């Protein structure tokens, strides 16, 4: 299973994703593809995202049962601690002095 969520993405990117994935809610796309196709879709997201935000999650053989990546100027970023992937929240932009995980 593959899930992509877009925020503030250009309509051309949303239209492009609709070619491969089913848009089950505004900005929420689902499908089931191989790693190669998933990587190609994510490259398309990165290329067309502009100032928007995106997260992609997929099922995999980990303790949590899934993995994910993020892109864009959002305040959340994945980071790994002791083999477990967590989400770090950046401070507000004017206070961004620390890196995630510190």
C-alpha positions as CSV (number, residue, x, y, z in Angstrom):
1,X,0.0,0.0,0.0
2,X,1.2,3.5,-0.9
3,X,-0.3,6.7,0.4
4,X,0.7,10.3,-0.6
5,X,-0.7,13.4,1.0
6,X,-0.2,16.8,-0.6
7,X,-0.8,20.3,0.9
8,X,-0.7,23.5,-1.2
9,X,0.5,21.6,-4.2
10,X,0.0,22.9,-7.8
11,X,-2.9,21.5,-9.7
12,X,-0.6,20.1,-12.4
13,X,1.0,17.8,-9.8
14,X,-2.3,16.7,-8.4
15,X,-3.4,15.9,-12.0
16,X,-0.2,14.0,-12.6
17,X,-0.6,11.9,-9.5
18,X,-4.2,11.1,-10.5
19,X,-2.8,9.2,-13.5
20,X,-1.2,6.6,-11.2
21,X,-3.1,6.8,-7.9
22,X,-6.7,7.0,-6.7
23,X,-7.5,10.4,-5.0
24,X,-9.7,9.3,-2.2
25,X,-9.9,12.8,-0.6
26,X,-8.6,16.2,-1.7
27,X,-4.8,15.8,-1.7
28,X,-4.8,12.1,-0.5
29,X,-3.7,9.5,-3.0
30,X,-3.5,5.7,-2.6
31,X,-2.2,2.8,-4.7
32,X,-0.1,-0.3,-4.6
33,X,3.1,-0.2,-6.7
34,X,6.6,-1.7,-6.8
35,X,9.6,0.1,-5.3
36,X,10.8,1.2,-8.7
37,X,7.4,2.8,-9.6
38,X,7.1,4.3,-6.1
39,X,10.5,6.0,-6.5
40,X,9.5,7.4,-9.9
41,X,6.2,8.8,-8.4
42,X,8.1,10.4,-5.5
43,X,10.6,12.0,-8.0
44,X,7.6,13.4,-9.8
45,X,6.3,14.8,-6.5
46,X,9.6,16.4,-5.7
47,X,9.9,17.9,-9.1
48,X,6.4,19.4,-9.2
49,X,5.9,20.3,-5.5
50,X,7.0,24.0,-5.7
51,X,6.2,25.6,-2.3
52,X,3.8,22.8,-1.2
53,X,4.3,20.0,1.3
54,X,4.1,16.2,0.7
55,X,4.4,13.0,2.7
56,X,4.6,9.5,1.2
57,X,4.0,6.4,3.4
58,X,4.2,2.8,2.3
59,X,3.9,-0.7,3.8
60,X,7.2,-2.4,4.4
61,X,8.7,-5.1,6.6
62,X,9.7,-3.0,9.7
63,X,8.6,-3.1,13.3
64,X,6.1,-0.4,12.6
65,X,4.9,-2.0,9.3
66,X,5.5,1.1,7.3
67,X,8.0,3.7,6.3
68,X,7.7,7.3,5.1
69,X,9.4,10.4,3.7
70,X,8.5,14.1,3.7
71,X,9.2,17.0,1.4
72,X,8.5,20.8,1.5
73,X,8.8,23.6,4.1
74,X,6.5,21.8,6.7
75,X,7.5,21.7,10.3
76,X,7.8,17.9,10.4
77,X,10.7,15.8,9.4
78,X,11.5,12.1,9.9
79,X,14.5,11.0,11.9
80,X,15.6,7.7,13.2
81,X,16.4,6.8,16.8
82,X,17.6,3.4,17.8
83,X,16.2,1.8,14.6
84,X,12.8,3.4,15.0
85,X,11.6,6.2,12.7
86,X,10.0,9.1,14.5
87,X,8.7,12.6,13.6
88,X,10.5,15.7,14.7
89,X,8.7,19.0,14.9
90,X,10.8,22.0,14.0
91,X,10.3,25.2,16.0
92,X,8.6,28.1,14.3
93,X,10.8,29.5,11.5
94,X,12.0,32.6,13.3
95,X,13.3,30.3,16.1
96,X,14.9,27.5,13.9
97,X,18.2,27.1,15.7
98,X,18.3,23.4,16.6
99,X,18.4,20.4,14.3
100,X,15.8,17.7,14.8
101,X,16.7,15.2,17.4
102,X,18.9,17.4,19.6
